Amino acid sequence: MNFQHLLIVVFLFTLSCCTKIPSNKLSQFELKEIGYQVHNDSLVIELKNPLNCPLRIYSSSANDSIQKVLNQNFPVVIMAKSDTVLSYWTDKPKDDIPIQFSAKFGDPNTPIRKKTINFPFRTGNSYQIIQGYNGRFSHTSTYSKYALDFNLSKGDTICAVADGFVVGVIQGYDKGGKSKKWRDYSNFITLFHPEMNLYTQYVHLTHNGSLVTVGDFVMAEQAIGLSGKTGQTDIEHLHFNVLKPNSTGMESVPIEFEQGYKGVDLKKGDWIKK
């Protein structure tokens, strides 16, 4: 290796090392309407679901006595666009009752109803599978084992695979990398499909690459986003996953496509024409 080539290698290595993880994590939806008050001797918690899908609401408190009270009812499943009010006796003022809320998609007690779906790109286009089910690079967890990676280029159009509601969008990231430290910094869209009680995710979108917003209803094959290279990846592509709620969160599920393909049969290197 000559000196000029060595300088290029050092430059590229330095550049990759200097790519910093974003300082803030973005959320795909907001829980603005969840809060609590103390009225006289009652702790009143107002739970509102702003999304067009069920939500499981979790709560936590640094106050042990309050946490014991919360454990009586949480997690709570709130159906789409619904609300509920919970009330508990308390002898503490609100400032002495620190409570935090979080949410996960779906009700694991509602059965799923699988049907065939479209591929997540435009009709007439062909793309190659670069990682299939149980792929060794990143499709190894319960959450991702039935995901498929398609070799869409940056800016290629991503389409909804079935009718559904947009329940999550992140599009503010502009970088990525191969390291696992980038895993939580992808741009993506989450759709809920009521007919199936399943969710689909479209991951690694380009910066500001969403064509939809939370709350939108989309039709099958409608353009929803633009592919990119954000999050844990060193190549441009689309990571597509079908998910169902489980007791701890979400898990990946196998699926079949309207074009006659079974997800389980799709292997790395296969070309798919829609």
VOMI-104981 format. One line per 2 residues: number of its first residue (from 1); their letters; for each residue x, y, z negated of N, C-alpha, C. Coordinates in nm, 3 decimals. Layout:
N
NUM> a> X/Y/Z/X/Y/Z/X/Y/Z | ...
This chain:
274
1> mn> 0.085/-0.119/0.000/0.000/0.000/0.000/0.089/0.125/0.000 | 0.071/0.217/0.098/0.151/0.338/0.101/0.097/0.442/0.003
3> fq> 0.170/0.550/-0.011/0.136/0.653/-0.110/0.000/0.716/-0.082 | -0.029/0.739/0.047/-0.156/0.801/0.084/-0.274/0.711/0.046
5> hl> -0.261/0.583/0.074/-0.368/0.489/0.038/-0.384/0.481/-0.114 | -0.272/0.486/-0.186/-0.277/0.482/-0.332/-0.353/0.603/-0.386
7> li> -0.328/0.721/-0.328/-0.400/0.841/-0.372/-0.550/0.827/-0.350 | -0.589/0.767/-0.238/-0.732/0.748/-0.208/-0.796/0.655/-0.310
9> vv> -0.728/0.544/-0.342/-0.780/0.449/-0.441/-0.795/0.516/-0.577 | -0.692/0.591/-0.617/-0.697/0.660/-0.746/-0.810/0.761/-0.749
11> fl> -0.828/0.833/-0.637/-0.935/0.932/-0.630/-1.073/0.867/-0.644 | -1.095/0.758/-0.571/-1.225/0.690/-0.577/-1.249/0.633/-0.715
13> ft> -1.145/0.576/-0.778/-1.160/0.521/-0.912/-1.192/0.632/-1.011 | -1.123/0.745/-0.999/-1.148/0.858/-1.089/-1.289/0.911/-1.070
15> ls> -1.332/0.919/-0.945/-1.466/0.968/-0.916/-1.573/0.879/-0.978 | -1.555/0.747/-0.968/-1.654/0.655/-1.025/-1.655/0.663/-1.177
17> cc> -1.537/0.682/-1.237/-1.530/0.689/-1.383/-1.590/0.818/-1.437 | -1.588/0.923/-1.353/-1.638/1.054/-1.398/-1.789/1.068/-1.379
19> tk> -1.852/0.971/-1.315/-1.997/0.976/-1.299/-2.062/0.949/-1.434 | -2.123/1.052/-1.489/-2.174/1.041/-1.624/-2.317/0.991/-1.627
21> ip> -2.348/0.914/-1.731/-2.485/0.874/-1.758/-2.566/0.999/-1.790 | -2.689/1.010/-1.741/-2.772/1.128/-1.773/-2.789/1.144/-1.924
23> sn> -2.794/1.267/-1.969/-2.803/1.294/-2.113/-2.942/1.269/-2.168 | -3.044/1.275/-2.082/-3.182/1.255/-2.128/-3.247/1.138/-2.053
25> kl> -3.321/1.057/-2.128/-3.400/0.951/-2.066/-3.539/1.006/-2.032 | -3.584/0.977/-1.912/-3.714/1.022/-1.866/-3.819/0.917/-1.896
27> sq> -3.942/0.961/-1.915/-4.054/0.871/-1.942/-4.145/0.866/-1.820 | -4.199/0.746/-1.792/-4.284/0.734/-1.673/-4.426/0.786/-1.695
29> fe> -4.465/0.806/-1.821/-4.593/0.871/-1.851/-4.582/0.934/-1.989 | -4.677/1.022/-2.022/-4.670/1.094/-2.148/-4.790/1.060/-2.236
31> lk> -4.766/1.064/-2.368/-4.871/1.038/-2.466/-4.907/1.167/-2.540 | -4.933/1.272/-2.465/-4.959/1.403/-2.525/-5.080/1.404/-2.616
33> ei> -5.179/1.321/-2.585/-5.307/1.331/-2.654/-5.318/1.241/-2.776 | -5.208/1.182/-2.820/-5.210/1.101/-2.941/-5.154/1.182/-3.057
35> gy> -5.229/1.188/-3.164/-5.184/1.266/-3.279/-5.259/1.227/-3.404 | -5.230/1.295/-3.515/-5.295/1.262/-3.641/-5.302/1.386/-3.729
37> qv> -5.401/1.385/-3.817/-5.423/1.494/-3.912/-5.459/1.436/-4.047 | -5.449/1.518/-4.150/-5.498/1.481/-4.282/-5.612/1.576/-4.317
39> hn> -5.729/1.517/-4.339/-5.847/1.594/-4.379/-5.890/1.548/-4.517 | -5.877/1.637/-4.614/-5.907/1.603/-4.753/-5.824/1.481/-4.795
41> ds> -5.890/1.366/-4.815/-5.817/1.247/-4.857/-5.810/1.142/-4.747 | -5.823/1.186/-4.620/-5.823/1.091/-4.507/-5.713/1.122/-4.407
43> lv> -5.640/1.017/-4.372/-5.547/1.024/-4.260/-5.623/0.983/-4.135 | -5.639/1.077/-4.042/-5.719/1.053/-3.922/-5.626/1.049/-3.801
45> ie> -5.625/0.935/-3.733/-5.540/0.917/-3.614/-5.630/0.912/-3.491 | -5.603/1.001/-3.395/-5.680/1.007/-3.271/-5.598/0.947/-3.158
47> lk> -5.647/0.840/-3.100/-5.577/0.770/-2.993/-5.653/0.790/-2.862 | -5.586/0.847/-2.764/-5.646/0.868/-2.633/-5.555/0.809/-2.526
49> np> -5.614/0.732/-2.438/-5.539/0.672/-2.328/-5.562/0.756/-2.202 | -5.459/0.827/-2.154/-5.476/0.911/-2.035/-5.465/0.836/-1.903
51> ln> -5.431/0.706/-1.908/-5.401/0.631/-1.787/-5.520/0.547/-1.740 | -5.511/0.506/-1.613/-5.613/0.419/-1.554/-5.575/0.272/-1.570
53> cp> -5.526/0.237/-1.688/-5.493/0.098/-1.722/-5.498/0.086/-1.873 | -5.512/-0.034/-1.927/-5.507/-0.051/-2.073/-5.369/-0.015/-2.126
55> lr> -5.367/0.036/-2.248/-5.242/0.065/-2.318/-5.245/0.001/-2.454 | -5.130/-0.053/-2.496/-5.112/-0.096/-2.633/-5.036/0.012/-2.708
57> iy> -5.097/0.067/-2.811/-5.036/0.174/-2.887/-4.972/0.116/-3.012 | -4.845/0.150/-3.034/-4.770/0.107/-3.151/-4.741/0.229/-3.238
59> ss> -4.727/0.206/-3.367/-4.696/0.315/-3.458/-4.587/0.273/-3.555 | -4.512/0.371/-3.603/-4.409/0.345/-3.704/-4.395/0.466/-3.793
61> sa> -4.359/0.441/-3.918/-4.341/0.549/-4.014/-4.223/0.517/-4.105 | -4.147/0.620/-4.139/-4.037/0.603/-4.233/-4.087/0.589/-4.376
63> nd> -4.215/0.619/-4.397/-4.277/0.604/-4.528/-4.332/0.462/-4.541 | -4.277/0.383/-4.629/-4.313/0.242/-4.640/-4.461/0.222/-4.671
65> si> -4.518/0.304/-4.758/-4.659/0.287/-4.794/-4.750/0.318/-4.675 | -4.711/0.417/-4.596/-4.789/0.450/-4.476/-4.775/0.339/-4.372
67> qk> -4.654/0.283/-4.360/-4.633/0.175/-4.264/-4.720/0.055/-4.298 | -4.736/0.025/-4.425/-4.822/-0.086/-4.464/-4.966/-0.061/-4.422
69> vl> -5.009/0.064/-4.433/-5.144/0.100/-4.389/-5.157/0.085/-4.237 | -5.058/0.132/-4.164/-5.062/0.124/-4.018/-5.062/-0.021/-3.969
71> nq> -4.995/-0.106/-4.041/-4.987/-0.247/-4.001/-5.123/-0.316/-4.001 | -5.221/-0.255/-4.066/-5.355/-0.314/-4.070/-5.421/-0.314/-3.933
73> nf> -5.386/-0.218/-3.848/-5.456/-0.203/-3.721/-5.367/-0.202/-3.597 | -5.242/-0.171/-3.612/-5.155/-0.157/-3.495/-5.079/-0.286/-3.468
75> pv> -5.051/-0.316/-3.338/-5.083/-0.234/-3.221/-5.233/-0.236/-3.188 | -5.278/-0.126/-3.126/-5.418/-0.110/-3.086/-5.423/-0.109/-2.934
77> vi> -5.516/-0.185/-2.875/-5.536/-0.182/-2.731/-5.645/-0.079/-2.700 | -5.610/0.019/-2.618/-5.705/0.121/-2.574/-5.728/0.100/-2.425
79> ma> -5.851/0.081/-2.386/-5.882/0.056/-2.246/-5.861/0.183/-2.164 | -5.860/0.168/-2.032/-5.831/0.279/-1.942/-5.921/0.397/-1.969
81> ks> -5.861/0.515/-1.978/-5.933/0.642/-1.993/-6.029/0.639/-2.113 | -5.990/0.572/-2.219/-6.074/0.561/-2.338/-6.004/0.624/-2.457
83> dt> -6.077/0.633/-2.568/-6.018/0.687/-2.691/-6.083/0.621/-2.812 | -6.018/0.633/-2.924/-6.072/0.582/-3.049/-6.012/0.661/-3.164
85> vl> -6.078/0.656/-3.279/-6.032/0.728/-3.397/-6.020/0.628/-3.512 | -5.906/0.629/-3.581/-5.884/0.545/-3.697/-5.870/0.635/-3.819
87> sy> -5.926/0.590/-3.931/-5.922/0.673/-4.052/-5.880/0.587/-4.171 | -5.788/0.642/-4.253/-5.738/0.573/-4.370/-5.737/0.670/-4.489
89> wt> -5.755/0.614/-4.608/-5.743/0.697/-4.728/-5.596/0.730/-4.753 | -5.570/0.852/-4.799/-5.434/0.891/-4.836/-5.439/0.999/-4.943
91> dk> -5.335/1.004/-5.023/-5.322/1.112/-5.121/-5.200/1.199/-5.089 | -5.152/1.190/-4.963/-5.034/1.264/-4.924/-5.068/1.372/-4.822
93> pk> -4.997/1.484/-4.822/-5.015/1.585/-4.717/-4.950/1.537/-4.587 | -4.988/1.600/-4.478/-4.937/1.555/-4.347/-4.786/1.561/-4.340
95> dd> -4.726/1.662/-4.401/-4.579/1.676/-4.394/-4.505/1.559/-4.459 | -4.576/1.484/-4.544/-4.515/1.368/-4.609/-4.550/1.237/-4.539
97> ip> -4.612/1.249/-4.420/-4.655/1.130/-4.346/-4.595/1.135/-4.206 | -4.467/1.102/-4.192/-4.407/1.100/-4.057/-4.451/0.976/-3.979
99> iq> -4.517/0.997/-3.866/-4.562/0.884/-3.784/-4.517/0.908/-3.639 | -4.465/0.804/-3.579/-4.429/0.808/-3.438/-4.510/0.704/-3.362
101> fs> -4.541/0.736/-3.237/-4.622/0.646/-3.155/-4.546/0.610/-3.028 | -4.569/0.489/-2.981/-4.516/0.444/-2.853/-4.622/0.357/-2.786
103> ak> -4.603/0.327/-2.660/-4.706/0.252/-2.587/-4.643/0.155/-2.488 | -4.715/0.047/-2.462/-4.679/-0.049/-2.359/-4.803/-0.074/-2.273
105> fg> -4.779/-0.104/-2.147/-4.889/-0.130/-2.055/-4.963/-0.259/-2.091 | -5.096/-0.256/-2.073/-5.173/-0.378/-2.061/-5.221/-0.444/-2.188
107> dp> -5.317/-0.533/-2.168/-5.373/-0.616/-2.274/-5.338/-0.761/-2.242 | -5.248/-0.823/-2.320/-5.206/-0.961/-2.289/-5.317/-1.064/-2.304
109> nt> -5.427/-1.025/-2.368/-5.538/-1.119/-2.386/-5.635/-1.120/-2.268 | -5.616/-1.032/-2.172/-5.701/-1.029/-2.053/-5.635/-1.113/-1.944
111> pi> -5.704/-1.211/-1.888/-5.641/-1.299/-1.788/-5.608/-1.227/-1.660 | -5.503/-1.274/-1.593/-5.469/-1.219/-1.462/-5.543/-1.296/-1.354
113> rk> -5.558/-1.232/-1.237/-5.629/-1.294/-1.125/-5.545/-1.269/-0.999 | -5.453/-1.359/-0.973/-5.361/-1.339/-0.861/-5.434/-1.344/-0.727
115> kt> -5.386/-1.264/-0.633/-5.427/-1.274/-0.494/-5.306/-1.239/-0.409 | -5.313/-1.268/-0.280/-5.201/-1.235/-0.194/-5.190/-1.083/-0.180
117> in> -5.067/-1.035/-0.164/-5.042/-0.893/-0.152/-4.959/-0.865/-0.027 | -4.948/-0.738/0.009/-4.865/-0.697/0.122/-4.719/-0.685/0.080
119> fp> -4.632/-0.677/0.178/-4.494/-0.642/0.148/-4.486/-0.491/0.122 | -4.388/-0.447/0.045/-4.384/-0.307/0.002/-4.314/-0.212/0.101
121> fr> -4.341/-0.232/0.231/-4.285/-0.142/0.332/-4.379/-0.136/0.452 | -4.349/-0.050/0.547/-4.440/-0.023/0.659/-4.455/-0.144/0.752
123> tg> -4.575/-0.159/0.806/-4.601/-0.261/0.907/-4.515/-0.235/1.031 | -4.458/-0.342/1.086/-4.371/-0.331/1.203/-4.224/-0.327/1.170
125> ns> -4.191/-0.306/1.043/-4.051/-0.300/1.001/-4.002/-0.437/0.955 | -3.870/-0.457/0.966/-3.807/-0.580/0.921/-3.698/-0.546/0.820
127> yq> -3.692/-0.624/0.710/-3.590/-0.604/0.609/-3.538/-0.738/0.561 | -3.416/-0.735/0.509/-3.351/-0.857/0.462/-3.360/-0.868/0.310
129> ii> -3.377/-0.990/0.263/-3.372/-1.017/0.119/-3.226/-1.015/0.075 | -3.192/-0.932/-0.022/-3.055/-0.930/-0.072/-3.043/-0.991/-0.211
131> qg> -3.158/-1.018/-0.276/-3.160/-1.094/-0.401/-3.302/-1.146/-0.422 | -3.314/-1.275/-0.446/-3.444/-1.337/-0.462/-3.476/-1.369/-0.606
133> yn> -3.573/-1.458/-0.626/-3.611/-1.500/-0.760/-3.490/-1.560/-0.832 | -3.479/-1.526/-0.960/-3.371/-1.578/-1.045/-3.231/-1.547/-0.990
135> gr> -3.220/-1.433/-0.920/-3.090/-1.392/-0.868/-2.991/-1.366/-0.980 | -2.867/-1.409/-0.959/-2.767/-1.408/-1.067/-2.720/-1.268/-1.105
137> fs> -2.733/-1.169/-1.014/-2.681/-1.036/-1.045/-2.768/-0.965/-1.148 | -2.900/-0.961/-1.126/-2.985/-0.885/-1.219/-3.124/-0.944/-1.239
139> ht> -3.158/-1.054/-1.172/-3.290/-1.114/-1.187/-3.284/-1.234/-1.282 | -3.236/-1.209/-1.403/-3.211/-1.319/-1.496/-3.295/-1.313/-1.622
141> st> -3.369/-1.205/-1.643/-3.446/-1.191/-1.766/-3.593/-1.224/-1.742 | -3.667/-1.238/-1.850/-3.812/-1.260/-1.839/-3.878/-1.147/-1.763
143> ys> -3.824/-1.027/-1.778/-3.883/-0.910/-1.715/-3.856/-0.904/-1.564 | -3.750/-0.968/-1.517/-3.711/-0.948/-1.377/-3.692/-1.076/-1.296
145> ky> -3.718/-1.192/-1.353/-3.677/-1.317/-1.287/-3.750/-1.344/-1.156 | -3.867/-1.285/-1.134/-3.939/-1.305/-1.008/-3.940/-1.180/-0.922
147> al> -3.842/-1.093/-0.942/-3.829/-0.973/-0.859/-3.765/-1.009/-0.725 | -3.788/-0.922/-0.626/-3.726/-0.935/-0.495/-3.658/-0.804/-0.459
149> df> -3.537/-0.814/-0.403/-3.465/-0.697/-0.355/-3.463/-0.697/-0.203 | -3.509/-0.585/-0.143/-3.510/-0.569/0.002/-3.409/-0.461/0.041
151> nl> -3.343/-0.478/0.156/-3.235/-0.387/0.194/-3.284/-0.258/0.260 | -3.382/-0.193/0.200/-3.424/-0.064/0.250/-3.310/0.036/0.234
153> sk> -3.296/0.126/0.330/-3.196/0.231/0.324/-3.253/0.354/0.253 | -3.165/0.443/0.213/-3.208/0.566/0.147/-3.302/0.643/0.239
155> gd> -3.419/0.677/0.186/-3.518/0.752/0.263/-3.620/0.666/0.334 | -3.602/0.533/0.336/-3.703/0.446/0.396/-3.831/0.450/0.314
157> ti> -3.945/0.431/0.382/-4.075/0.444/0.318/-4.113/0.318/0.242 | -4.157/0.337/0.118/-4.207/0.231/0.032/-4.360/0.240/0.032
159> ca> -4.427/0.126/0.041/-4.573/0.124/0.048/-4.632/0.040/-0.066 | -4.753/0.077/-0.107/-4.825/0.000/-0.208/-4.861/-0.136/-0.152
161> va> -4.850/-0.240/-0.235/-4.878/-0.376/-0.189/-5.025/-0.413/-0.202 | -5.102/-0.332/-0.276/-5.245/-0.357/-0.296/-5.307/-0.228/-0.349
163> dg> -5.441/-0.221/-0.347/-5.509/-0.105/-0.405/-5.476/-0.095/-0.553 | -5.465/0.027/-0.603/-5.438/0.041/-0.745/-5.421/0.184/-0.788
165> fv> -5.391/0.202/-0.915/-5.371/0.334/-0.975/-5.224/0.355/-1.007 | -5.178/0.476/-0.987/-5.043/0.513/-1.029/-5.045/0.538/-1.179
167> vg> -4.969/0.460/-1.255/-4.967/0.474/-1.401/-4.829/0.512/-1.452 | -4.728/0.518/-1.365/-4.595/0.558/-1.408/-4.513/0.609/-1.292
169> vi> -4.442/0.718/-1.314/-4.351/0.774/-1.214/-4.229/0.832/-1.283 | -4.110/0.793/-1.237/-3.986/0.861/-1.271/-3.915/0.892/-1.141
171> qg> -3.875/1.018/-1.122/-3.808/1.055/-0.998/-3.699/1.160/-1.019 | -3.659/1.182/-1.144/-3.566/1.289/-1.173/-3.419/1.253/-1.174
173> yd> -3.386/1.126/-1.159/-3.245/1.085/-1.159/-3.188/1.096/-1.017 | -3.056/1.119/-1.010/-2.995/1.133/-0.877/-2.869/1.049/-0.858
175> kg> -2.838/0.963/-0.955/-2.716/0.882/-0.946/-2.744/0.739/-0.990 | -2.642/0.655/-0.971/-2.651/0.517/-1.014/-2.513/0.454/-1.019
177> gk> -2.508/0.327/-1.056/-2.382/0.256/-1.062/-2.405/0.109/-1.089 | -2.303/0.027/-1.070/-2.316/-0.117/-1.084/-2.325/-0.162/-1.229
179> sk> -2.268/-0.082/-1.321/-2.264/-0.120/-1.462/-2.403/-0.126/-1.524 | -2.418/-0.214/-1.623/-2.546/-0.227/-1.693/-2.585/-0.099/-1.768
181> kw> -2.489/-0.011/-1.791/-2.521/0.113/-1.861/-2.617/0.201/-1.781 | -2.629/0.173/-1.650/-2.720/0.249/-1.565/-2.861/0.189/-1.560
183> rd> -2.883/0.080/-1.629/-3.009/0.005/-1.614/-3.133/0.090/-1.642 | -3.126/0.178/-1.740/-3.243/0.256/-1.780/-3.253/0.390/-1.710
185> ys> -3.180/0.407/-1.600/-3.177/0.537/-1.534/-3.213/0.528/-1.386 | -3.311/0.445/-1.355/-3.362/0.433/-1.218/-3.486/0.520/-1.202
187> nf> -3.503/0.570/-1.081/-3.632/0.627/-1.043/-3.723/0.513/-0.999 | -3.849/0.518/-1.040/-3.940/0.411/-1.000/-4.086/0.455/-1.011
189> it> -4.172/0.376/-0.951/-4.318/0.395/-0.957/-4.380/0.267/-1.011 | -4.479/0.282/-1.100/-4.555/0.168/-1.151/-4.701/0.183/-1.108
191> lf> -4.756/0.079/-1.048/-4.898/0.075/-1.011/-4.969/-0.031/-1.093 | -5.095/-0.002/-1.127/-5.181/-0.102/-1.191/-5.289/-0.142/-1.092
193> hp> -5.309/-0.273/-1.079/-5.405/-0.328/-0.983/-5.518/-0.395/-1.062 | -5.630/-0.324/-1.085/-5.737/-0.376/-1.170/-5.794/-0.510/-1.125
195> em> -5.802/-0.533/-0.994/-5.860/-0.658/-0.946/-5.779/-0.780/-0.991 | -5.650/-0.759/-1.010/-5.562/-0.870/-1.049/-5.519/-0.862/-1.195
197> nl> -5.540/-0.746/-1.258/-5.484/-0.718/-1.392/-5.332/-0.736/-1.391 | -5.270/-0.694/-1.281/-5.125/-0.702/-1.266/-5.069/-0.563/-1.235
199> yt> -4.939/-0.549/-1.261/-4.869/-0.425/-1.234/-4.759/-0.452/-1.132 | -4.731/-0.355/-1.047/-4.617/-0.366/-0.955/-4.524/-0.248/-0.977
201> qy> -4.395/-0.274/-0.964/-4.295/-0.168/-0.979/-4.205/-0.163/-0.857 | -4.171/-0.040/-0.819/-4.091/-0.010/-0.701/-3.973/0.073/-0.750
203> vh> -3.853/0.014/-0.749/-3.741/0.069/-0.828/-3.623/0.109/-0.738 | -3.546/0.207/-0.785/-3.427/0.265/-0.722/-3.464/0.373/-0.621
205> lt> -3.578/0.438/-0.639/-3.617/0.547/-0.550/-3.512/0.657/-0.547 | -3.507/0.728/-0.434/-3.417/0.840/-0.424/-3.464/0.955/-0.514
207> hn> -3.377/1.052/-0.539/-3.412/1.167/-0.624/-3.533/1.240/-0.566 | -3.633/1.265/-0.651/-3.759/1.327/-0.609/-3.825/1.249/-0.495
209> gs> -3.813/1.117/-0.504/-3.860/1.032/-0.395/-4.001/0.976/-0.411 | -4.077/1.024/-0.509/-4.214/0.977/-0.524/-4.308/1.063/-0.439
211> lv> -4.399/0.998/-0.370/-4.501/1.066/-0.291/-4.635/1.068/-0.363 | -4.638/1.019/-0.487/-4.761/1.011/-0.566/-4.734/1.062/-0.706
213> tv> -4.841/1.085/-0.780/-4.830/1.128/-0.920/-4.917/1.039/-1.007 | -4.888/1.035/-1.137/-4.966/0.955/-1.230/-5.112/1.001/-1.224
215> gd> -5.201/0.903/-1.213/-5.343/0.931/-1.202/-5.399/0.910/-1.063 | -5.311/0.909/-0.961/-5.357/0.889/-0.824/-5.410/0.747/-0.803
217> fv> -5.511/0.735/-0.716/-5.553/0.604/-0.667/-5.491/0.585/-0.530 | -5.430/0.470/-0.505/-5.367/0.445/-0.376/-5.426/0.320/-0.314
219> ma> -5.425/0.318/-0.182/-5.474/0.203/-0.106/-5.357/0.113/-0.066 | -5.387/-0.014/-0.043/-5.286/-0.106/0.007/-5.223/-0.051/0.134
221> eq> -5.092/-0.057/0.144/-5.010/-0.013/0.256/-4.994/0.139/0.263 | -5.047/0.212/0.166/-5.026/0.356/0.163/-4.882/0.387/0.124
223> ai> -4.822/0.488/0.188/-4.687/0.531/0.153/-4.688/0.594/0.015 | -4.599/0.547/-0.073/-4.596/0.599/-0.210/-4.460/0.655/-0.250
225> gl> -4.353/0.620/-0.177/-4.221/0.668/-0.219/-4.115/0.644/-0.114 | -3.992/0.691/-0.147/-3.878/0.679/-0.058/-3.766/0.604/-0.131
227> sg> -3.711/0.505/-0.064/-3.608/0.421/-0.125/-3.479/0.499/-0.147 | -3.395/0.446/-0.239/-3.271/0.515/-0.270/-3.169/0.425/-0.337
229> kt> -3.088/0.485/-0.428/-2.979/0.412/-0.493/-2.958/0.465/-0.634 | -3.065/0.479/-0.711/-3.054/0.528/-0.848/-3.062/0.413/-0.947
231> gq> -3.001/0.431/-1.064/-3.004/0.329/-1.167/-2.894/0.226/-1.148 | -2.919/0.104/-1.195/-2.817/-0.001/-1.191/-2.810/-0.065/-1.053
233> td> -2.736/-0.004/-0.966/-2.712/-0.060/-0.833/-2.596/0.015/-0.769 | -2.523/-0.054/-0.682/-2.418/0.013/-0.606/-2.450/0.012/-0.457
235> ie> -2.573/-0.030/-0.421/-2.617/-0.028/-0.282/-2.759/0.025/-0.273 | -2.791/0.084/-0.161/-2.928/0.131/-0.136/-3.018/0.009/-0.117
237> hl> -3.130/0.004/-0.187/-3.226/-0.103/-0.166/-3.352/-0.075/-0.248 | -3.453/-0.158/-0.227/-3.576/-0.153/-0.306/-3.584/-0.278/-0.393
239> hf> -3.597/-0.257/-0.522/-3.622/-0.366/-0.618/-3.772/-0.368/-0.642 | -3.836/-0.480/-0.608/-3.982/-0.493/-0.620/-4.016/-0.602/-0.720
241> nv> -4.106/-0.571/-0.812/-4.139/-0.665/-0.919/-4.288/-0.663/-0.947 | -4.345/-0.781/-0.973/-4.485/-0.795/-1.014/-4.486/-0.838/-1.160
243> lk> -4.565/-0.769/-1.242/-4.559/-0.788/-1.387/-4.697/-0.810/-1.448 | -4.697/-0.889/-1.556/-4.817/-0.904/-1.637/-4.781/-0.875/-1.783
245> pn> -4.878/-0.828/-1.862/-4.851/-0.804/-2.004/-4.830/-0.936/-2.079 | -4.738/-0.935/-2.174/-4.725/-1.048/-2.266/-4.720/-0.996/-2.409
247> st> -4.696/-1.081/-2.505/-4.706/-1.042/-2.645/-4.602/-0.940/-2.687 | -4.491/-0.934/-2.614/-4.384/-0.841/-2.651/-4.368/-0.723/-2.556
249> gm> -4.430/-0.730/-2.440/-4.418/-0.623/-2.342/-4.473/-0.664/-2.207 | -4.383/-0.691/-2.113/-4.423/-0.733/-1.979/-4.331/-0.844/-1.932
251> es> -4.384/-0.929/-1.844/-4.301/-1.034/-1.785/-4.329/-1.045/-1.636 | -4.224/-1.082/-1.563/-4.232/-1.096/-1.419/-4.309/-1.222/-1.382
253> vp> -4.387/-1.215/-1.273/-4.464/-1.331/-1.228/-4.442/-1.353/-1.078 | -4.445/-1.478/-1.032/-4.431/-1.506/-0.890/-4.557/-1.466/-0.815
255> ie> -4.543/-1.441/-0.686/-4.655/-1.393/-0.607/-4.644/-1.445/-0.464 | -4.756/-1.442/-0.390/-4.758/-1.477/-0.248/-4.800/-1.356/-0.167
257> fe> -4.758/-1.353/-0.040/-4.782/-1.236/0.044/-4.880/-1.269/0.156 | -4.954/-1.167/0.200/-5.057/-1.186/0.302/-4.999/-1.233/0.435
259> qg> -4.873/-1.203/0.458/-4.810/-1.242/0.584/-4.772/-1.390/0.587 | -4.811/-1.467/0.485/-4.788/-1.611/0.483/-4.663/-1.654/0.408
261> yk> -4.593/-1.560/0.348/-4.473/-1.593/0.273/-4.506/-1.618/0.125 | -4.435/-1.711/0.065/-4.438/-1.729/-0.080/-4.309/-1.670/-0.137
263> gv> -4.324/-1.592/-0.243/-4.206/-1.530/-0.302/-4.100/-1.630/-0.340 | -4.142/-1.746/-0.390/-4.046/-1.847/-0.436/-3.961/-1.901/-0.322
265> dl> -4.010/-1.891/-0.197/-3.937/-1.944/-0.082/-3.840/-1.843/-0.021 | -3.847/-1.718/-0.064/-3.764/-1.614/-0.004/-3.625/-1.615/-0.068
267> kk> -3.524/-1.632/0.015/-3.386/-1.645/-0.035/-3.299/-1.533/0.019 | -3.188/-1.510/-0.049/-3.091/-1.411/-0.004/-3.051/-1.438/0.140
269> gd> -3.058/-1.335/0.222/-3.023/-1.348/0.364/-3.141/-1.360/0.456 | -3.260/-1.396/0.402/-3.379/-1.409/0.486/-3.423/-1.271/0.538
271> wi> -3.470/-1.268/0.662/-3.526/-1.146/0.719/-3.677/-1.155/0.716 | -3.741/-1.047/0.676/-3.887/-1.043/0.665/-3.940/-0.937/0.759
273> kk> -4.032/-0.976/0.846/-4.099/-0.880/0.933/-4.243/-0.868/0.892 | -4.288/-0.748/0.871/-4.427/-0.725/0.830/-4.510/-0.687/0.952
